[in-house]
Amino acid sequence: MFRYLSILPCLLTLLLATGCAETNNPGSWNKEKVETQMKSSLKLAEIALAPATGGFSGTGKAEDGETYKITVTQDPTKNRLDWKAEGDRGSNEDGSYSID
């Protein structure tokens, strides 16, 4: 019985570390985390993304009123997300975010 109790803290630590690593991987972030990153990176006042093949797509509106068509691709194996944003005033923003 005591043998199992001594192993339990190690197993819990391993499970927590594995779970935290997954949530810190931009390649597997959920919609809310991706939207937060995009709002910050593109200085958006509004954003609306929907799941798409390999990531998300949708629209965003900048603080200056420009509207963007946004495509986000995620790569969980590289801990990375990439984006393309095409503005209605002709601007184009390409970028990425990764954790090494």
C-alpha positions, -999 to +999 in steps of 0.1 A: +000+000+000+027+025+009+046+017-023+016+030-043+014+061-022+050+070-028+045+066-066+013+086-067+030+121-064+053+113-093+025+101-115+005+132-107+034+155-115+040+137-148+003+140-158+002+177-149+034+184-168+021+166-199-012+185-198+005+219-193+028+213-222-001+206-245-019+239-235+013+259-241+017+245-277+004+272-301+000+244-327-028+229-306-044+260-290-082+262-289-101+290-307-101+313-277-063+312-272-058+317-310-082+347-311-064+363-281-030+359-299-044+373-331-060+403-314-026+411-298-004+404-328-026+423-353-039+450-329-075+440-335-105+454-318-127+425-329-121+390-342-143+360-352-126+328-361-141+294-370-124+260-372-108+253-407-086+226-421-053+228-401-063+258-380-089+286-382-102+312-406-124+342-402-124+380-400-111+407-377-114+445-374-085+467-365-086+496-342-084+519-372-114+503-388-097+482-414-113+447-419-091+417-423-097+382-437-076+359-415-063+324-421-044+307-392-026+274-397-014+253-367+015+228-366+014+209-332+047+191-340+066+224-344+048+242-315+038+269-340+010+288-356+012+309-387-012+335-400-021+356-431-043+386-428-055+405-459-070+439-452-098+456-472-075+486-477-048+466-494-026+457-464-012+422-459+001+408-427+020+375-424+033+363-391+039+334-368+041+325-332+060+296-317+074+283-285+108+266-287 
